[in-house]
């Protein structure tokens, strides 16, 4: 079962991959780098099946690398590593598909595609993380409320962790303790 965020990332990655391939074709015809300098746009334009190969290879590779699994990509560096690994695997898959079908594809254009697509995917994910941090949530669909049983040292430590990591999508509702002396007190601004 896929989460809403995983589906959002998957379909956005598909669109960004297509954009990255188009951008690579444009860059190869615009930048005077490589053998022969800038190539004419007619030479760098790729047929529609090449776009399908790119979208399929990168999607499969990102899924295999765990880029859409929120538990395996909790931290930004974990997610970036999984996207980079998926990008490398997707590039290898795409290289094989293009070698078998469109051998005239420029190697420099292929490198442009890898760099552009990886940059687009990582930038989108970074922007999404910044958005969620700014609005204090980690996932679409709202926030969970947490009531901690016990307002002792361990309970307060857990409460501080939840408050410090509000981007996980949880709000600390309060503490529940059987010690009457702690009732109507507040720890970190949260009632007991």
RAVENHU-V459085 format. One line per field, one symbol per residue. psi: psi as a letter, one per 40 degrees, with the letter a starting at -180 (. if undefined). Layout:
psi = ???
This chain:
psi = hiidddddddddddddddddddddddddedhfiiheahiidddehiidddddddddddddddddeeeehddefdiddddddddddddddddddddddddddgdehhddddddddddddddddddddddddddddefieiieaiihhhhhhfaddddddddddddfeeefihhdaihiehddeieihhfehi.
